[in-house]
Amino acid sequence: MSNVLDNPGTVTRADLAEALYLEIGLSRTDSSQLVESLIDHVSQALEKGEHVKLAGFGTFSLRDKKERIGRNPKTGEEVPITKRRVLVFKPSQVLRERVDSSLSPK
C-alpha cells in the first residue's frame, strides 16, 4: 500500500480514500464515494442478517448471544446480561499469514 496506510495507528475512511486516489488514480471525490459505497453495502448486508465474505480478507457475520448472568467485578454482585446480537469478524488464512509474517523478524 501507499505511505498513507504505513502510518501506525488507526486507518480511517479518509486514509482509504486517499490510498485509492494515489494508487488507482481516481479523483478524491470518486475515491471517497467508492469507500462510502463499499461500507454502505457491507452495512446493509449485515443489517439483513447476511454474511459478508471478502476473499483473502475475511468474513463478517452476526451471532446471537443468549441471556446470561454476569458478575460486577467491583462488587461481585450478579447482574443479568440481556440477549443480544453481536458482529463477528473472522480473518481469512491469507490475512492471518500476512499479519503473522509482518510481525516476525526479517
PDB file as gemmi writes it, atoms N, CA and C in Angstrom:
CRYST1    1.000    1.000    1.000  90.00  90.00  90.00 P 1                      
ATOM      1  N   MET A   1       0.837  -1.174   0.000  1.00  0.00           N  
ATOM      2  CA  MET A   1       0.000   0.000   0.000  1.00  0.00           C  
ATOM      3  C   MET A   1       0.885   1.241   0.000  1.00  0.00           C  
ATOM      4  N   SER A   2       0.241   2.343  -0.127  1.00  0.00           N  
ATOM      5  CA  SER A   2       0.983   3.595  -0.160  1.00  0.00           C  
ATOM      6  C   SER A   2       1.401   4.025   1.239  1.00  0.00           C  
ATOM      7  N   ASN A   3       2.109   5.132   1.288  1.00  0.00           N  
ATOM      8  CA  ASN A   3       2.548   5.674   2.566  1.00  0.00           C  
ATOM      9  C   ASN A   3       1.386   6.122   3.443  1.00  0.00           C  
ATOM     10  N   VAL A   4       0.209   6.336   2.846  1.00  0.00           N  
ATOM     11  CA  VAL A   4      -0.958   6.767   3.609  1.00  0.00           C  
ATOM     12  C   VAL A   4      -1.277   5.753   4.692  1.00  0.00           C  
ATOM     13  N   LEU A   5      -1.154   4.464   4.377  1.00  0.00           N  
ATOM     14  CA  LEU A   5      -1.517   3.418   5.324  1.00  0.00           C  
ATOM     15  C   LEU A   5      -0.322   2.894   6.110  1.00  0.00           C  
ATOM     16  N   ASP A   6       0.877   3.423   5.853  1.00  0.00           N  
ATOM     17  CA  ASP A   6       2.064   2.960   6.574  1.00  0.00           C  
ATOM     18  C   ASP A   6       2.184   3.604   7.951  1.00  0.00           C  
ATOM     19  N   ASN A   7       1.404   4.627   8.207  1.00  0.00           N  
ATOM     20  CA  ASN A   7       1.452   5.330   9.481  1.00  0.00           C  
ATOM     21  C   ASN A   7       0.799   4.465  10.561  1.00  0.00           C  
ATOM     22  N   PRO A   8       1.484   4.182  11.667  1.00  0.00           N  
ATOM     23  CA  PRO A   8       0.880   3.363  12.711  1.00  0.00           C  
ATOM     24  C   PRO A   8      -0.284   4.098  13.360  1.00  0.00           C  
ATOM     25  N   GLY A   9      -1.257   3.350  13.825  1.00  0.00           N  
ATOM     26  CA  GLY A   9      -2.418   3.954  14.469  1.00  0.00           C  
ATOM     27  C   GLY A   9      -3.679   3.429  13.837  1.00  0.00           C  
ATOM     28  N   THR A  10      -4.615   4.308  13.600  1.00  0.00           N  
ATOM     29  CA  THR A  10      -5.922   3.942  13.073  1.00  0.00           C  
ATOM     30  C   THR A  10      -6.027   4.308  11.603  1.00  0.00           C  
ATOM     31  N   VAL A  11      -6.566   3.391  10.800  1.00  0.00           N  
ATOM     32  CA  VAL A  11      -6.833   3.669   9.392  1.00  0.00           C  
ATOM     33  C   VAL A  11      -8.271   4.169   9.295  1.00  0.00           C  
ATOM     34  N   THR A  12      -8.453   5.344   8.724  1.00  0.00           N  
ATOM     35  CA  THR A  12      -9.776   5.950   8.621  1.00  0.00           C  
ATOM     36  C   THR A  12     -10.325   5.835   7.197  1.00  0.00           C  
ATOM     37  N   ARG A  13     -11.579   6.206   7.043  1.00  0.00           N  
ATOM     38  CA  ARG A  13     -12.189   6.248   5.706  1.00  0.00           C  
ATOM     39  C   ARG A  13     -11.394   7.185   4.809  1.00  0.00           C  
ATOM     40  N   ALA A  14     -10.982   8.306   5.358  1.00  0.00           N  
ATOM     41  CA  ALA A  14     -10.203   9.277   4.580  1.00  0.00           C  
ATOM     42  C   ALA A  14      -8.875   8.662   4.123  1.00  0.00           C  
ATOM     43  N   ASP A  15      -8.248   7.854   4.976  1.00  0.00           N  
ATOM     44  CA  ASP A  15      -6.998   7.182   4.602  1.00  0.00           C  
ATOM     45  C   ASP A  15      -7.229   6.223   3.439  1.00  0.00           C  
ATOM     46  N   LEU A  16      -8.319   5.473   3.513  1.00  0.00           N  
ATOM     47  CA  LEU A  16      -8.625   4.525   2.433  1.00  0.00           C  
ATOM     48  C   LEU A  16      -8.906   5.263   1.125  1.00  0.00           C  
ATOM     49  N   ALA A  17      -9.664   6.355   1.198  1.00  0.00           N  
ATOM     50  CA  ALA A  17      -9.966   7.142   0.000  1.00  0.00           C  
ATOM     51  C   ALA A  17      -8.685   7.738  -0.581  1.00  0.00           C  
ATOM     52  N   GLU A  18      -7.801   8.218   0.291  1.00  0.00           N  
ATOM     53  CA  GLU A  18      -6.529   8.791  -0.173  1.00  0.00           C  
ATOM     54  C   GLU A  18      -5.667   7.714  -0.852  1.00  0.00           C  
ATOM     55  N   ALA A  19      -5.684   6.505  -0.320  1.00  0.00           N  
ATOM     56  CA  ALA A  19      -4.926   5.411  -0.927  1.00  0.00           C  
ATOM     57  C   ALA A  19      -5.467   5.095  -2.317  1.00  0.00           C  
ATOM     58  N   LEU A  20      -6.785   5.096  -2.476  1.00  0.00           N  
ATOM     59  CA  LEU A  20      -7.378   4.869  -3.798  1.00  0.00           C  
ATOM     60  C   LEU A  20      -6.981   5.985  -4.757  1.00  0.00           C  
ATOM     61  N   TYR A  21      -7.008   7.208  -4.269  1.00  0.00           N  
ATOM     62  CA  TYR A  21      -6.613   8.350  -5.089  1.00  0.00           C  
ATOM     63  C   TYR A  21      -5.173   8.211  -5.567  1.00  0.00           C  
ATOM     64  N   LEU A  22      -4.268   7.857  -4.663  1.00  0.00           N  
ATOM     65  CA  LEU A  22      -2.849   7.776  -5.009  1.00  0.00           C  
ATOM     66  C   LEU A  22      -2.507   6.555  -5.852  1.00  0.00           C  
ATOM     67  N   GLU A  23      -3.097   5.415  -5.547  1.00  0.00           N  
ATOM     68  CA  GLU A  23      -2.701   4.171  -6.200  1.00  0.00           C  
ATOM     69  C   GLU A  23      -3.459   3.867  -7.476  1.00  0.00           C  
ATOM     70  N   ILE A  24      -4.720   4.245  -7.541  1.00  0.00           N  
ATOM     71  CA  ILE A  24      -5.524   3.892  -8.709  1.00  0.00           C  
ATOM     72  C   ILE A  24      -5.712   5.093  -9.627  1.00  0.00           C  
ATOM     73  N   GLY A  25      -5.650   6.274  -9.045  1.00  0.00           N  
ATOM     74  CA  GLY A  25      -5.777   7.476  -9.855  1.00  0.00           C  
ATOM     75  C   GLY A  25      -7.200   7.999  -9.944  1.00  0.00           C  
ATOM     76  N   LEU A  26      -8.105   7.453  -9.115  1.00  0.00           N  
ATOM     77  CA  LEU A  26      -9.450   8.016  -9.076  1.00  0.00           C  
ATOM     78  C   LEU A  26      -9.364   9.417  -8.486  1.00  0.00           C  
ATOM     79  N   SER A  27     -10.348  10.245  -8.817  1.00  0.00           N  
ATOM     80  CA  SER A  27     -10.367  11.566  -8.192  1.00  0.00           C  
ATOM     81  C   SER A  27     -10.628  11.390  -6.696  1.00  0.00           C  
ATOM     82  N   ARG A  28     -10.315  12.412  -5.931  1.00  0.00           N  
ATOM     83  CA  ARG A  28     -10.550  12.323  -4.482  1.00  0.00           C  
ATOM     84  C   ARG A  28     -12.033  12.123  -4.191  1.00  0.00           C  
ATOM     85  N   THR A  29     -12.895  12.796  -4.965  1.00  0.00           N  
ATOM     86  CA  THR A  29     -14.342  12.657  -4.776  1.00  0.00           C  
ATOM     87  C   THR A  29     -14.783  11.236  -5.086  1.00  0.00           C  
ATOM     88  N   ASP A  30     -14.341  10.694  -6.213  1.00  0.00           N  
ATOM     89  CA  ASP A  30     -14.712   9.331  -6.590  1.00  0.00           C  
ATOM     90  C   ASP A  30     -14.170   8.309  -5.589  1.00  0.00           C  
ATOM     91  N   SER A  31     -12.957   8.540  -5.119  1.00  0.00           N  
ATOM     92  CA  SER A  31     -12.358   7.640  -4.131  1.00  0.00           C  
ATOM     93  C   SER A  31     -13.184   7.621  -2.855  1.00  0.00           C  
ATOM     94  N   SER A  32     -13.566   8.785  -2.388  1.00  0.00           N  
ATOM     95  CA  SER A  32     -14.370   8.896  -1.173  1.00  0.00           C  
ATOM     96  C   SER A  32     -15.731   8.234  -1.366  1.00  0.00           C  
ATOM     97  N   GLN A  33     -16.356   8.453  -2.519  1.00  0.00           N  
ATOM     98  CA  GLN A  33     -17.657   7.850  -2.805  1.00  0.00           C  
ATOM     99  C   GLN A  33     -17.553   6.328  -2.881  1.00  0.00           C  
ATOM    100  N   LEU A  34     -16.471   5.819  -3.433  1.00  0.00           N  
ATOM    101  CA  LEU A  34     -16.269   4.370  -3.525  1.00  0.00           C  
ATOM    102  C   LEU A  34     -16.141   3.753  -2.132  1.00  0.00           C  
ATOM    103  N   VAL A  35     -15.365   4.378  -1.260  1.00  0.00           N  
ATOM    104  CA  VAL A  35     -15.211   3.877   0.110  1.00  0.00           C  
ATOM    105  C   VAL A  35     -16.562   3.898   0.822  1.00  0.00           C  
ATOM    106  N   GLU A  36     -17.304   4.993   0.708  1.00  0.00           N  
ATOM    107  CA  GLU A  36     -18.619   5.100   1.353  1.00  0.00           C  
ATOM    108  C   GLU A  36     -19.587   4.061   0.801  1.00  0.00           C  
ATOM    109  N   SER A  37     -19.565   3.844  -0.498  1.00  0.00           N  
ATOM    110  CA  SER A  37     -20.448   2.859  -1.126  1.00  0.00           C  
ATOM    111  C   SER A  37     -20.142   1.446  -0.622  1.00  0.00           C  
ATOM    112  N   LEU A  38     -18.873   1.119  -0.525  1.00  0.00           N  
ATOM    113  CA  LEU A  38     -18.468  -0.198  -0.027  1.00  0.00           C  
ATOM    114  C   LEU A  38     -18.948  -0.406   1.405  1.00  0.00           C  
ATOM    115  N   ILE A  39     -18.732   0.596   2.250  1.00  0.00           N  
ATOM    116  CA  ILE A  39     -19.156   0.499   3.649  1.00  0.00           C  
ATOM    117  C   ILE A  39     -20.679   0.380   3.738  1.00  0.00           C  
ATOM    118  N   ASP A  40     -21.393   1.136   2.907  1.00  0.00           N  
ATOM    119  CA  ASP A  40     -22.858   1.053   2.897  1.00  0.00           C  
ATOM    120  C   ASP A  40     -23.335  -0.336   2.495  1.00  0.00           C  
ATOM    121  N   HIS A  41     -22.726  -0.925   1.462  1.00  0.00           N  
ATOM    122  CA  HIS A  41     -23.127  -2.264   1.013  1.00  0.00           C  
ATOM    123  C   HIS A  41     -22.888  -3.307   2.103  1.00  0.00           C  
ATOM    124  N   VAL A  42     -21.738  -3.239   2.746  1.00  0.00           N  
ATOM    125  CA  VAL A  42     -21.426  -4.184   3.821  1.00  0.00           C  
ATOM    126  C   VAL A  42     -22.414  -4.006   4.974  1.00  0.00           C  
ATOM    127  N   SER A  43     -22.675  -2.765   5.361  1.00  0.00           N  
ATOM    128  CA  SER A  43     -23.597  -2.483   6.467  1.00  0.00           C  
ATOM    129  C   SER A  43     -25.010  -2.975   6.159  1.00  0.00           C  
ATOM    130  N   GLN A  44     -25.481  -2.713   4.954  1.00  0.00           N  
ATOM    131  CA  GLN A  44     -26.828  -3.132   4.571  1.00  0.00           C  
ATOM    132  C   GLN A  44     -26.955  -4.657   4.578  1.00  0.00           C  
ATOM    133  N   ALA A  45     -25.953  -5.344   4.096  1.00  0.00           N  
ATOM    134  CA  ALA A  45     -25.986  -6.806   4.087  1.00  0.00           C  
ATOM    135  C   ALA A  45     -26.030  -7.344   5.520  1.00  0.00           C  
ATOM    136  N   LEU A  46     -25.237  -6.765   6.406  1.00  0.00           N  
ATOM    137  CA  LEU A  46     -25.233  -7.208   7.802  1.00  0.00           C  
ATOM    138  C   LEU A  46     -26.563  -6.900   8.484  1.00  0.00           C  
ATOM    139  N   GLU A  47     -27.169  -5.751   8.172  1.00  0.00           N  
ATOM    140  CA  GLU A  47     -28.472  -5.404   8.731  1.00  0.00           C  
ATOM    141  C   GLU A  47     -29.539  -6.426   8.331  1.00  0.00           C  
ATOM    142  N   LYS A  48     -29.397  -7.005   7.139  1.00  0.00           N  
ATOM    143  CA  LYS A  48     -30.334  -8.029   6.661  1.00  0.00           C  
ATOM    144  C   LYS A  48     -30.028  -9.403   7.251  1.00  0.00           C  
ATOM    145  N   GLY A  49     -28.938  -9.507   8.004  1.00  0.00           N  
ATOM    146  CA  GLY A  49     -28.562 -10.776   8.604  1.00  0.00           C  
ATOM    147  C   GLY A  49     -27.704 -11.646   7.702  1.00  0.00           C  
ATOM    148  N   GLU A  50     -27.188 -11.080   6.628  1.00  0.00           N  
ATOM    149  CA  GLU A  50     -26.356 -11.830   5.690  1.00  0.00           C  
ATOM    150  C   GLU A  50     -24.901 -11.843   6.156  1.00  0.00           C  
ATOM    151  N   HIS A  51     -24.162 -12.856   5.717  1.00  0.00           N  
ATOM    152  CA  HIS A  51     -22.721 -12.900   5.937  1.00  0.00           C  
ATOM    153  C   HIS A  51     -22.064 -12.090   4.828  1.00  0.00           C  
ATOM    154  N   VAL A  52     -20.963 -11.423   5.150  1.00  0.00           N  
ATOM    155  CA  VAL A  52     -20.199 -10.691   4.148  1.00  0.00           C  
ATOM    156  C   VAL A  52     -18.823 -11.324   4.092  1.00  0.00           C  
ATOM    157  N   LYS A  53     -18.526 -11.948   2.956  1.00  0.00           N  
ATOM    158  CA  LYS A  53     -17.253 -12.645   2.795  1.00  0.00           C  
ATOM    159  C   LYS A  53     -16.418 -11.917   1.746  1.00  0.00           C  
ATOM    160  N   LEU A  54     -15.243 -11.455   2.166  1.00  0.00           N  
ATOM    161  CA  LEU A  54     -14.307 -10.791   1.268  1.00  0.00           C  
ATOM    162  C   LEU A  54     -13.107 -11.720   1.102  1.00  0.00           C  
ATOM    163  N   ALA A  55     -13.012 -12.345  -0.057  1.00  0.00           N  
ATOM    164  CA  ALA A  55     -11.964 -13.333  -0.311  1.00  0.00           C  
ATOM    165  C   ALA A  55     -10.595 -12.727  -0.045  1.00  0.00           C  
ATOM    166  N   GLY A  56      -9.766 -13.466   0.685  1.00  0.00           N  
ATOM    167  CA  GLY A  56      -8.424 -13.011   1.006  1.00  0.00           C  
ATOM    168  C   GLY A  56      -8.376 -12.027   2.160  1.00  0.00           C  
ATOM    169  N   PHE A  57      -9.545 -11.665   2.690  1.00  0.00           N  
ATOM    170  CA  PHE A  57      -9.594 -10.726   3.808  1.00  0.00           C  
ATOM    171  C   PHE A  57     -10.271 -11.349   5.023  1.00  0.00           C  
ATOM    172  N   GLY A  58     -11.549 -11.736   4.865  1.00  0.00           N  
ATOM    173  CA  GLY A  58     -12.239 -12.363   5.982  1.00  0.00           C  
ATOM    174  C   GLY A  58     -13.745 -12.310   5.821  1.00  0.00           C  
ATOM    175  N   THR A  59     -14.447 -12.761   6.864  1.00  0.00           N  
ATOM    176  CA  THR A  59     -15.902 -12.839   6.846  1.00  0.00           C  
ATOM    177  C   THR A  59     -16.481 -12.088   8.033  1.00  0.00           C  
ATOM    178  N   PHE A  60     -17.454 -11.230   7.747  1.00  0.00           N  
ATOM    179  CA  PHE A  60     -18.224 -10.547   8.775  1.00  0.00           C  
ATOM    180  C   PHE A  60     -19.542 -11.290   8.915  1.00  0.00           C  
ATOM    181  N   SER A  61     -19.955 -11.577  10.139  1.00  0.00           N  
ATOM    182  CA  SER A  61     -21.234 -12.243  10.351  1.00  0.00           C  
ATOM    183  C   SER A  61     -21.821 -11.798  11.682  1.00  0.00           C  
ATOM    184  N   LEU A  62     -23.090 -12.123  11.874  1.00  0.00           N  
ATOM    185  CA  LEU A  62     -23.774 -11.795  13.119  1.00  0.00           C  
ATOM    186  C   LEU A  62     -23.952 -13.066  13.919  1.00  0.00           C  
ATOM    187  N   ARG A  63     -23.832 -12.944  15.223  1.00  0.00           N  
ATOM    188  CA  ARG A  63     -24.015 -14.087  16.109  1.00  0.00           C  
ATOM    189  C   ARG A  63     -24.960 -13.662  17.225  1.00  0.00           C  
ATOM    190  N   ASP A  64     -25.933 -14.512  17.527  1.00  0.00           N  
ATOM    191  CA  ASP A  64     -26.853 -14.239  18.626  1.00  0.00           C  
ATOM    192  C   ASP A  64     -26.270 -14.802  19.910  1.00  0.00           C  
ATOM    193  N   LYS A  65     -26.236 -13.983  20.938  1.00  0.00           N  
ATOM    194  CA  LYS A  65     -25.762 -14.419  22.248  1.00  0.00           C  
ATOM    195  C   LYS A  65     -26.965 -14.538  23.169  1.00  0.00           C  
ATOM    196  N   LYS A  66     -26.990 -15.593  23.944  1.00  0.00           N  
ATOM    197  CA  LYS A  66     -28.102 -15.844  24.850  1.00  0.00           C  
ATOM    198  C   LYS A  66     -28.013 -14.942  26.074  1.00  0.00           C  
ATOM    199  N   GLU A  67     -29.147 -14.814  26.765  1.00  0.00           N  
ATOM    200  CA  GLU A  67     -29.146 -14.102  28.033  1.00  0.00           C  
ATOM    201  C   GLU A  67     -28.358 -14.932  29.034  1.00  0.00           C  
ATOM    202  N   ARG A  68     -27.614 -14.235  29.889  1.00  0.00           N  
ATOM    203  CA  ARG A  68     -26.807 -14.953  30.870  1.00  0.00           C  
ATOM    204  C   ARG A  68     -26.606 -14.085  32.108  1.00  0.00           C  
ATOM    205  N   ILE A  69     -26.061 -14.701  33.116  1.00  0.00           N  
ATOM    206  CA  ILE A  69     -25.765 -13.987  34.354  1.00  0.00           C  
ATOM    207  C   ILE A  69     -24.291 -13.592  34.344  1.00  0.00           C  
ATOM    208  N   GLY A  70     -24.036 -12.317  34.588  1.00  0.00           N  
ATOM    209  CA  GLY A  70     -22.671 -11.821  34.679  1.00  0.00           C  
ATOM    210  C   GLY A  70     -22.392 -11.390  36.110  1.00  0.00           C  
ATOM    211  N   ARG A  71     -21.209 -10.909  36.333  1.00  0.00           N  
ATOM    212  CA  ARG A  71     -20.837 -10.501  37.683  1.00  0.00           C  
ATOM    213  C   ARG A  71     -20.119  -9.149  37.605  1.00  0.00           C  
ATOM    214  N   ASN A  72     -20.541  -8.225  38.447  1.00  0.00           N  
ATOM    215  CA  ASN A  72     -19.875  -6.933  38.549  1.00  0.00           C  
ATOM    216  C   ASN A  72     -18.517  -7.182  39.212  1.00  0.00           C  
ATOM    217  N   PRO A  73     -17.400  -6.902  38.523  1.00  0.00           N  
ATOM    218  CA  PRO A  73     -16.091  -7.225  39.082  1.00  0.00           C  
ATOM    219  C   PRO A  73     -15.759  -6.449  40.363  1.00  0.00           C  
ATOM    220  N   LYS A  74     -16.327  -5.253  40.534  1.00  0.00           N  
ATOM    221  CA  LYS A  74     -16.035  -4.459  41.738  1.00  0.00           C  
ATOM    222  C   LYS A  74     -16.770  -5.000  42.961  1.00  0.00           C  
ATOM    223  N   THR A  75     -18.066  -5.276  42.776  1.00  0.00           N  
ATOM    224  CA  THR A  75     -18.883  -5.643  43.937  1.00  0.00           C  
ATOM    225  C   THR A  75     -19.117  -7.129  44.062  1.00  0.00           C  
ATOM    226  N   GLY A  76     -18.912  -7.867  42.952  1.00  0.00           N  
ATOM    227  CA  GLY A  76     -19.200  -9.298  42.969  1.00  0.00           C  
ATOM    228  C   GLY A  76     -20.683  -9.587  42.792  1.00  0.00           C  
ATOM    229  N   GLU A  77     -21.482  -8.548  42.653  1.00  0.00           N  
ATOM    230  CA  GLU A  77     -22.925  -8.713  42.502  1.00  0.00           C  
ATOM    231  C   GLU A  77     -23.252  -9.329  41.145  1.00  0.00           C  
ATOM    232  N   GLU A  78     -24.182 -10.290  41.143  1.00  0.00           N  
ATOM    233  CA  GLU A  78     -24.630 -10.900  39.890  1.00  0.00           C  
ATOM    234  C   GLU A  78     -25.613  -9.967  39.201  1.00  0.00           C  
ATOM    235  N   VAL A  79     -25.419  -9.812  37.888  1.00  0.00           N  
ATOM    236  CA  VAL A  79     -26.317  -8.974  37.090  1.00  0.00           C  
ATOM    237  C   VAL A  79     -26.683  -9.717  35.820  1.00  0.00           C  
ATOM    238  N   PRO A  80     -27.946  -9.590  35.387  1.00  0.00           N  
ATOM    239  CA  PRO A  80     -28.332 -10.255  34.148  1.00  0.00           C  
ATOM    240  C   PRO A  80     -27.785  -9.496  32.932  1.00  0.00           C  
ATOM    241  N   ILE A  81     -27.297 -10.246  31.954  1.00  0.00           N  
ATOM    242  CA  ILE A  81     -26.851  -9.674  30.687  1.00  0.00           C  
ATOM    243  C   ILE A  81     -27.870 -10.116  29.657  1.00  0.00           C  
ATOM    244  N   THR A  82     -28.535  -9.155  29.035  1.00  0.00           N  
ATOM    245  CA  THR A  82     -29.620  -9.474  28.109  1.00  0.00           C  
ATOM    246  C   THR A  82     -29.081 -10.125  26.837  1.00  0.00           C  
ATOM    247  N   LYS A  83     -29.958 -10.867  26.163  1.00  0.00           N  
ATOM    248  CA  LYS A  83     -29.545 -11.469  24.898  1.00  0.00           C  
ATOM    249  C   LYS A  83     -29.318 -10.351  23.897  1.00  0.00           C  
ATOM    250  N   ARG A  84     -28.417 -10.599  22.987  1.00  0.00           N  
ATOM    251  CA  ARG A  84     -28.089  -9.573  22.002  1.00  0.00           C  
ATOM    252  C   ARG A  84     -27.463 -10.214  20.767  1.00  0.00           C  
ATOM    253  N   ARG A  85     -27.367  -9.408  19.755  1.00  0.00           N  
ATOM    254  CA  ARG A  85     -26.731  -9.834  18.506  1.00  0.00           C  
ATOM    255  C   ARG A  85     -25.413  -9.082  18.395  1.00  0.00           C  
ATOM    256  N   VAL A  86     -24.341  -9.810  18.112  1.00  0.00           N  
ATOM    257  CA  VAL A  86     -23.013  -9.195  18.020  1.00  0.00           C  
ATOM    258  C   VAL A  86     -22.418  -9.425  16.635  1.00  0.00           C  
ATOM    259  N   LEU A  87     -21.599  -8.487  16.223  1.00  0.00           N  
ATOM    260  CA  LEU A  87     -20.896  -8.579  14.950  1.00  0.00           C  
ATOM    261  C   LEU A  87     -19.589  -9.315  15.184  1.00  0.00           C  
ATOM    262  N   VAL A  88     -19.311 -10.295  14.322  1.00  0.00           N  
ATOM    263  CA  VAL A  88     -18.109 -11.109  14.459  1.00  0.00           C  
ATOM    264  C   VAL A  88     -17.310 -11.010  13.156  1.00  0.00           C  
ATOM    265  N   PHE A  89     -16.001 -10.868  13.277  1.00  0.00           N  
ATOM    266  CA  PHE A  89     -15.125 -10.881  12.110  1.00  0.00           C  
ATOM    267  C   PHE A  89     -14.164 -12.046  12.240  1.00  0.00           C  
ATOM    268  N   LYS A  90     -14.107 -12.864  11.192  1.00  0.00           N  
ATOM    269  CA  LYS A  90     -13.156 -13.971  11.171  1.00  0.00           C  
ATOM    270  C   LYS A  90     -12.195 -13.725  10.008  1.00  0.00           C  
ATOM    271  N   PRO A  91     -10.926 -13.457  10.309  1.00  0.00           N  
ATOM    272  CA  PRO A  91      -9.969 -13.184   9.239  1.00  0.00           C  
ATOM    273  C   PRO A  91      -9.687 -14.433   8.404  1.00  0.00           C  
ATOM    274  N   SER A  92      -9.400 -14.215   7.132  1.00  0.00           N  
ATOM    275  CA  SER A  92      -9.051 -15.335   6.256  1.00  0.00           C  
ATOM    276  C   SER A  92      -7.643 -15.822   6.597  1.00  0.00           C  
ATOM    277  N   GLN A  93      -7.322 -16.998   6.127  1.00  0.00           N  
ATOM    278  CA  GLN A  93      -5.981 -17.553   6.348  1.00  0.00           C  
ATOM    279  C   GLN A  93      -4.921 -16.664   5.689  1.00  0.00           C  
ATOM    280  N   VAL A  94      -5.250 -16.117   4.527  1.00  0.00           N  
ATOM    281  CA  VAL A  94      -4.320 -15.229   3.817  1.00  0.00           C  
ATOM    282  C   VAL A  94      -4.004 -14.005   4.679  1.00  0.00           C  
ATOM    283  N   LEU A  95      -5.022 -13.388   5.264  1.00  0.00           N  
ATOM    284  CA  LEU A  95      -4.810 -12.217   6.115  1.00  0.00           C  
ATOM    285  C   LEU A  95      -4.016 -12.586   7.363  1.00  0.00           C  
ATOM    286  N   ARG A  96      -4.356 -13.716   7.961  1.00  0.00           N  
ATOM    287  CA  ARG A  96      -3.610 -14.156   9.147  1.00  0.00           C  
ATOM    288  C   ARG A  96      -2.128 -14.324   8.833  1.00  0.00           C  
ATOM    289  N   GLU A  97      -1.838 -14.966   7.705  1.00  0.00           N  
ATOM    290  CA  GLU A  97      -0.442 -15.195   7.330  1.00  0.00           C  
ATOM    291  C   GLU A  97       0.292 -13.883   7.068  1.00  0.00           C  
ATOM    292  N   ARG A  98      -0.393 -12.911   6.425  1.00  0.00           N  
ATOM    293  CA  ARG A  98       0.236 -11.616   6.157  1.00  0.00           C  
ATOM    294  C   ARG A  98       0.553 -10.892   7.456  1.00  0.00           C  
ATOM    295  N   VAL A  99      -0.385 -10.925   8.399  1.00  0.00           N  
ATOM    296  CA  VAL A  99      -0.161 -10.260   9.682  1.00  0.00           C  
ATOM    297  C   VAL A  99       0.945 -10.963  10.451  1.00  0.00           C  
ATOM    298  N   ASP A 100       0.902 -12.294  10.476  1.00  0.00           N  
ATOM    299  CA  ASP A 100       1.940 -13.055  11.184  1.00  0.00           C  
ATOM    300  C   ASP A 100       3.318 -12.780  10.591  1.00  0.00           C  
ATOM    301  N   SER A 101       3.409 -12.759   9.267  1.00  0.00           N  
ATOM    302  CA  SER A 101       4.718 -12.566   8.624  1.00  0.00           C  
ATOM    303  C   SER A 101       5.234 -11.144   8.854  1.00  0.00           C  
ATOM    304  N   SER A 102       4.318 -10.185   9.003  1.00  0.00           N  
ATOM    305  CA  SER A 102       4.762  -8.811   9.245  1.00  0.00           C  
ATOM    306  C   SER A 102       5.291  -8.626  10.662  1.00  0.00           C  
ATOM    307  N   LEU A 103       4.919  -9.538  11.564  1.00  0.00           N  
ATOM    308  CA  LEU A 103       5.377  -9.451  12.943  1.00  0.00           C  
ATOM    309  C   LEU A 103       6.673 -10.203  13.190  1.00  0.00           C  
ATOM    310  N   SER A 104       6.994 -11.155  12.294  1.00  0.00           N  
ATOM    311  CA  SER A 104       8.210 -11.938  12.521  1.00  0.00           C  
ATOM    312  C   SER A 104       9.433 -11.154  12.064  1.00  0.00           C  
ATOM    313  N   PRO A 105      10.542 -11.326  12.786  1.00  0.00           N  
ATOM    314  CA  PRO A 105      11.769 -10.601  12.427  1.00  0.00           C  
ATOM    315  C   PRO A 105      12.261 -11.008  11.033  1.00  0.00           C  
ATOM    316  N   LYS A 106      12.821 -10.023  10.335  1.00  0.00           N  
ATOM    317  CA  LYS A 106      13.273 -10.282   8.954  1.00  0.00           C  
ATOM    318  C   LYS A 106      14.774 -10.339   8.879  1.00  0.00           C  
TER     319      LYS A 106                                                      
END                                                                             
